[in-house]
Amino acid sequence: MKKSAFQSLEDRFEHAERISQICNWECDPAFESWNYASSNTENIIGIPADEMLGPNSAYLRHLHPDDRDRVEKIYQTVADSKRAYEVEYRFSRPDGRAIILHEFGEPIPGDDGTLLGFMGTTQDVTLLRKAEEEARRNLERFNYAEEIAGITHWEADAGFNVQIYVSENTERLYGIPAEKLVGDFSNFTDSLDPDDKEPVAQMYASIRSKPRFYHLKYRFIRNDGRMIYVSETGKPIRSDDGVVIGFRGTTQDITNIKLAVQE
């Protein structure tokens, strides 16, 4: 049997805290004083664990001014209610670096039910929140690009019978809420121009029998009665072994282009 790289359970615990960017702590029943802080505390908040012990007012001073009162009120509420809690706030390290902390805490009951204090964990979620914010901004950019280009994108099941996803811009294009177009294709095809229903049905049937890239154009009657010209492109999604597991595609409102050509 190979010998563990760690000498003790404490070593394993400290390693787990370090790689997960977590520290753990304990405080008194009134939630006014820290009684214990794990060794990884300094790595996260830049304050040595032993300096964390004592009145939590010293800790609260490092919170962002816009978060401080909110967190202090939560601590007071938790002390009064003796319940578990979860809170997130901004924290200014002594080195000037701003971080975002996510904190969980719960009461420690004695054998007789008396509240002995609280214990919890605090995790540095700065990189996670930054990644989430960047993803949100990228989605906004993408949605804006779809809006100005008159484009939506969608996904369908492997049988090409059910739409399982349509993008946010769908309602702007078709005049139908996106969630109402998710499901059986008939939710969409029922609104096609009567003269285009059969050609589109034939194309979809062909795609089902022989999955491949396709492109078609049709007219669509919006809920407000306005007819638009649509260009649709789609292709199968295949697994690593070539099995069709779904379809993806885009639809674009080409009404202005069509009318310009007709003129």
Secondary structure, 3 states (H helix, E strand, C coil): CCCCCCCCHHHHHHHHHHHCCEEEEEECCCCCEEEEECCCHHHHHCCCHHHHCEECHHHHCCECHHHHHHHHHHHHHHHHHCCCEEEEEEEECCCCCEEEEEEEEEEEECCCCCEEEEEEEEEECHHHHHHHHHHHHHHHHHHHHHHHHCEEEEEECCCCCEEEEECCCHHHHHCCCHHHHCEECHHHHCCECHHHHHHHHHHHHHHHHCCCCEEEEEEEECCCCCEEEEEEEEEEEECCCCCEEEEEEEEEECHHHHHHHHC
